[in-house]
Amino acid sequence: MQIKMIVTDLDGTLLREDKTISERSLSALAKCRDRGIKTVYATGRGSSTAAIVPSEFFDGYVWMNGATAKAGNSLVYKKLLPIELVRGLLLAADRAGLRVVAESDDWHYANFNVSEEWPFIKQSKVVDFNELDIEVEKVYAIVNKPEDAKVIERHLPEDTYAYFSRDGFGMVMHKEAVKSKAVVALADYWGIKREDIVAFGDDKNDIELLKFCGIGIAMGNALDETKAVADQICDTNDNDGIAKWLEENVLVCE
């Protein structure tokens, strides 16, 4: 099988439910890199992901569902949101009592103490959204009930889209901040064709990615709608699904 690039989602995919990565998975990725295969993670998380995912196992990174992408230290894709475009959304979410954050350049600007909620996030600041003056990679809010999602949907700005993850987050990004477009930028940077890319995912925001890549693999724990578009289904994230597939299909000659 001619695979030149591996793209994996993190939560529910490469990460186990306890947010760790197995030694077996890391070993499989390292062996693929030794064969010259590019490895990329594509996540809704930001660059603070480095606190829980060892960067040395990857050649490229897609953050914020595709708002930014890097090949090593080289920025190859960026789709940000002017603060004036999303200020109304931030203020409306704040008035409705949602815990909401504007993320930019690894900083989390929020109406609550983000670092107390998630200790691995070190750079956060409680702010008045009226005074914030930044370009935004992603707006995210904790969504506990359907009414919370409706607040976001009612105040969704032009040229953006909202994505609601199954772990209770509502995220708003630039309409072109999608994983598949960021992966295209990385593939072009390395001169890799889409048919030579395999991608792994589990959630709604992985659907376009799995459809775009040459081989789209849904995890055994993926949503039914994600499985429906996949070319294949591997084992679950807690049972080393990615490692098993790579061992059986890419590293089979070892």
C-alpha positions as semicolon CSV with decimal commas, in nm:
position;residue;x (nm);y (nm);z (nm)
1;M;0,000;0,000;0,000
2;Q;0,151;0,330;-0,114
3;I;0,099;0,555;0,189
4;K;0,304;0,876;0,204
5;M;0,113;1,068;0,470
6;I;-0,082;0,969;0,783
7;V;-0,333;1,213;0,933
8;T;-0,497;1,139;1,265
9;D;-0,754;1,316;1,477
10;L;-0,673;1,318;1,849
11;D;-0,969;1,299;2,087
12;G;-1,152;0,970;2,043
13;T;-0,897;0,860;1,783
14;L;-0,527;0,861;1,870
15;L;-0,595;0,963;2,230
16;R;-0,747;0,702;2,456
17;E;-1,040;0,799;2,677
18;D;-0,798;0,901;2,954
19;K;-0,630;1,141;2,704
20;T;-0,308;0,940;2,681
21;I;-0,144;0,774;2,381
22;S;-0,035;0,412;2,406
23;E;0,327;0,311;2,355
24;R;0,209;0,080;2,077
25;S;0,055;0,372;1,887
26;L;0,364;0,590;1,929
27;S;0,586;0,303;1,817
28;A;0,377;0,248;1,503
29;L;0,394;0,617;1,414
30;A;0,770;0,625;1,473
31;K;0,822;0,323;1,246
32;C;0,614;0,489;0,973
33;R;0,827;0,804;0,998
34;D;1,140;0,590;0,973
35;R;1,004;0,478;0,634
36;G;0,973;0,837;0,519
37;I;0,597;0,865;0,573
38;K;0,480;1,207;0,693
39;T;0,274;1,201;1,013
40;V;0,022;1,473;1,100
41;Y;-0,234;1,524;1,373
42;A;-0,548;1,725;1,295
43;T;-0,741;1,843;1,597
44;G;-0,994;2,094;1,723
45;R;-0,743;2,177;1,995
46;G;-0,491;2,459;1,968
47;S;-0,113;2,463;1,984
48;S;-0,136;2,391;2,358
49;T;-0,188;2,033;2,236
50;A;0,190;1,997;2,273
51;A;0,130;1,964;2,648
52;I;-0,040;1,626;2,602
53;V;0,088;1,503;2,263
54;P;0,462;1,449;2,200
55;S;0,544;1,669;1,900
56;E;0,854;1,468;1,810
57;F;0,635;1,194;1,663
58;F;0,480;1,430;1,405
59;D;0,594;1,620;1,097
60;G;0,288;1,845;1,076
61;Y;0,008;1,985;1,289
62;V;-0,345;2,101;1,209
63;W;-0,499;2,303;1,492
64;M;-0,842;2,454;1,560
65;N;-1,016;2,221;1,311
66;G;-0,803;2,372;1,035
67;A;-0,764;2,738;1,133
68;T;-0,386;2,692;1,123
69;A;-0,147;2,426;0,998
70;K;0,228;2,389;1,033
71;A;0,486;2,169;0,866
72;G;0,747;2,160;1,139
73;N;0,793;2,528;1,226
74;S;0,665;2,655;0,890
75;L;0,313;2,800;0,885
76;V;0,144;2,670;0,569
77;Y;-0,224;2,753;0,632
78;K;-0,406;3,023;0,830
79;K;-0,772;3,126;0,840
80;L;-0,836;3,362;1,131
81;L;-1,132;3,570;1,246
82;P;-1,116;3,950;1,302
83;I;-1,229;4,032;1,655
84;E;-1,503;4,262;1,525
85;L;-1,654;3,968;1,340
86;V;-1,697;3,758;1,655
87;R;-1,728;4,021;1,930
88;G;-2,109;4,014;1,913
89;L;-2,108;3,636;1,953
90;L;-1,873;3,653;2,253
91;L;-2,086;3,917;2,423
92;A;-2,411;3,734;2,353
93;A;-2,271;3,409;2,490
94;D;-2,146;3,594;2,798
95;R;-2,488;3,753;2,857
96;A;-2,652;3,411;2,827
97;G;-2,427;3,275;3,101
98;L;-2,212;3,052;2,879
99;R;-1,847;2,997;2,960
100;V;-1,688;3,120;2,639
101;V;-1,334;3,166;2,510
102;A;-1,158;3,341;2,222
103;E;-0,837;3,152;2,143
104;S;-0,543;3,314;1,967
105;D;-0,172;3,235;1,946
106;D;-0,197;2,980;2,228
107;W;-0,373;3,230;2,460
108;H;-0,726;3,170;2,591
109;Y;-0,920;3,494;2,650
110;A;-1,231;3,409;2,849
111;N;-1,507;3,511;3,088
112;F;-1,389;3,245;3,336
113;N;-1,058;3,106;3,461
114;V;-0,967;2,857;3,188
115;S;-0,654;2,732;3,365
116;E;-0,858;2,632;3,670
117;E;-1,090;2,429;3,446
118;W;-0,806;2,269;3,246
119;P;-0,471;2,290;3,434
120;F;-0,267;2,192;3,127
121;I;-0,364;2,527;2,969
122;K;-0,108;2,770;3,108
123;Q;-0,179;3,086;2,908
124;S;-0,524;3,220;2,987
125;K;-0,672;3,550;3,089
126;V;-1,014;3,665;3,212
127;V;-1,112;3,962;2,995
128;D;-1,386;4,207;2,904
129;F;-1,480;4,106;2,549
130;N;-1,563;4,471;2,472
131;E;-1,194;4,555;2,510
132;L;-1,039;4,255;2,336
133;D;-0,828;4,343;2,031
134;I;-0,688;4,028;1,865
135;E;-0,728;3,804;1,563
136;V;-0,914;3,492;1,672
137;E;-0,831;3,137;1,569
138;K;-1,136;2,986;1,734
139;V;-1,424;3,077;1,963
140;Y;-1,533;2,795;2,189
141;A;-1,792;2,759;2,462
142;I;-1,893;2,489;2,706
143;V;-2,230;2,362;2,586
144;N;-2,428;2,180;2,854
145;K;-2,775;2,184;2,701
146;P;-2,951;2,245;2,366
147;E;-3,034;2,605;2,464
148;D;-2,660;2,681;2,487
149;A;-2,607;2,563;2,130
150;K;-2,899;2,777;2,014
151;V;-2,732;3,089;2,159
152;I;-2,429;3,022;1,942
153;E;-2,637;2,945;1,634
154;R;-2,847;3,263;1,671
155;H;-2,539;3,486;1,687
156;L;-2,322;3,305;1,434
157;P;-2,136;3,565;1,223
158;E;-2,104;3,560;0,844
159;D;-1,818;3,358;0,697
160;T;-1,806;3,127;1,000
161;Y;-1,947;2,790;1,095
162;A;-2,030;2,624;1,425
163;Y;-1,933;2,271;1,523
164;F;-2,066;2,097;1,833
165;S;-1,848;1,812;1,954
166;R;-1,981;1,515;2,140
167;D;-1,773;1,605;2,447
168;G;-1,970;1,922;2,520
169;F;-1,802;2,201;2,326
170;G;-1,943;2,445;2,075
171;M;-1,676;2,584;1,843
172;V;-1,689;2,864;1,587
173;M;-1,426;2,898;1,314
174;H;-1,368;3,066;0,980
175;K;-1,570;2,890;0,707
176;E;-1,245;2,776;0,543
177;A;-1,093;2,655;0,869
178;V;-1,161;2,287;0,809
179;K;-0,929;1,993;0,850
180;S;-0,942;1,884;0,486
181;K;-0,830;2,225;0,352
182;A;-0,543;2,245;0,600
183;V;-0,434;1,891;0,507
184;V;-0,439;1,993;0,138
185;A;-0,196;2,274;0,223
186;L;0,037;2,033;0,402
187;A;0,018;1,776;0,121
188;D;0,097;2,046;-0,136
189;Y;0,389;2,165;0,076
190;W;0,538;1,814;0,072
191;G;0,430;1,727;-0,283
192;I;0,200;1,444;-0,175
193;K;-0,114;1,339;-0,368
194;R;-0,446;1,294;-0,188
195;E;-0,465;0,928;-0,292
196;D;-0,144;0,865;-0,095
197;I;-0,294;0,993;0,232
198;V;-0,466;0,783;0,499
199;A;-0,674;0,961;0,763
200;F;-0,825;0,843;1,093
201;G;-1,118;1,005;1,276
202;D;-1,425;0,954;1,490
203;D;-1,641;1,267;1,503
204;K;-1,845;1,494;1,275
205;N;-1,555;1,728;1,210
206;D;-1,358;1,435;1,064
207;I;-1,614;1,349;0,796
208;E;-1,481;1,581;0,523
209;L;-1,126;1,475;0,605
210;L;-1,207;1,104;0,568
211;K;-1,391;1,173;0,243
212;F;-1,103;1,381;0,103
213;C;-0,810;1,148;0,174
214;G;-0,725;0,846;-0,035
215;I;-0,819;0,614;0,249
216;G;-1,054;0,728;0,525
217;I;-1,057;0,512;0,839
218;A;-1,325;0,551;1,106
219;M;-1,252;0,433;1,457
220;G;-1,459;0,152;1,603
221;N;-1,593;0,405;1,854
222;A;-1,676;0,664;1,583
223;L;-2,018;0,816;1,529
224;D;-2,238;0,619;1,288
225;E;-2,240;0,909;1,041
226;T;-1,860;0,915;1,043
227;K;-1,843;0,540;0,987
228;A;-2,087;0,578;0,697
229;V;-1,840;0,783;0,489
230;A;-1,529;0,581;0,577
231;D;-1,356;0,337;0,345
232;Q;-1,272;0,113;0,639
233;I;-1,333;0,083;1,013
234;C;-1,054;-0,005;1,255
235;D;-1,058;-0,100;1,622
236;T;-1,143;0,156;1,892
237;N;-0,918;0,426;2,033
238;D;-0,885;0,235;2,361
239;N;-0,783;-0,083;2,174
240;D;-0,497;0,064;1,965
241;G;-0,709;0,090;1,651
242;I;-0,462;0,310;1,463
243;A;-0,157;0,104;1,561
244;K;-0,325;-0,220;1,458
245;W;-0,426;-0,081;1,119
246;L;-0,078;0,055;1,049
247;E;0,083;-0,273;1,156
248;E;-0,146;-0,474;0,931
249;N;-0,145;-0,245;0,627
250;V;0,172;-0,033;0,628
251;L;0,424;-0,209;0,851
252;V;0,321;-0,559;0,746
253;C;0,664;-0,631;0,589
254;E;0,845;-0,604;0,922
